[in-house]
Amino acid sequence: QVQLVESGGGLVQAGGSLRLSCAASRIFLKIKTMGWYRQAPGNQRELVADTASGGSTNYAESVKGRFTISRDNAKNTVYLQMNNLKPEDTAVYYCHTTLSIGVDRWGQGTQVTVSS
């Protein structure tokens, strides 16, 4: 089974930055997209950003101009650079990938907490 492992979460003050990474292992099918979702307590999980194999990117309106998603296809790794963090960004962030033949997988999640 494919495994996604996130790292880089933690506690940061408002206005600060964090860089999340997600490394995929045991990949035997072509990766179509990789991205990041987040979920705060009591809320639905929402898309933050994703990127397709062709290089296109997609961002939630709330993070445009502050977050940047990138990927290293050779390493099967996706990154999320988060700048100018706000308390509203506090959530558990989940890595996600879609593979060929419609398979998708989730990481275990990493906590991001932004204090004022």
Steps between C-alpha positions, in 0.01 A plus 500: 500500500624851419615695804500879539701652784466868586751710688560865583195582709523674833431817692576838344411860573271696272691639206751219510570222255501123487592255229316170486625201309338174402700205375328213324637149515395165359377667184446256214249704300546837337420794726247731338461766766639580843356754737417625844173512690428631847238442765424695815286350780132501407570594139510307176830413343580755232744523213793735559703443184582232251721449200465273200774304330500751216594781737169678539406620849179580681455698822221577739408867486588541867866411444574653161802726515618348827548128434697334223480135403784328318606146426809299425387221272830315524458476878121455497481789742268799523562815703285777636676825580276700732582867550324774695318242707182602679321347800224397259749264335509285813395148404619149439655491155474184294700396199302339220580339169304362210650224292422346166187282480324728747676394820557759770681500834526720809780575740457486877484878544721753672389773738561865413426751774534874447499723807441874515 
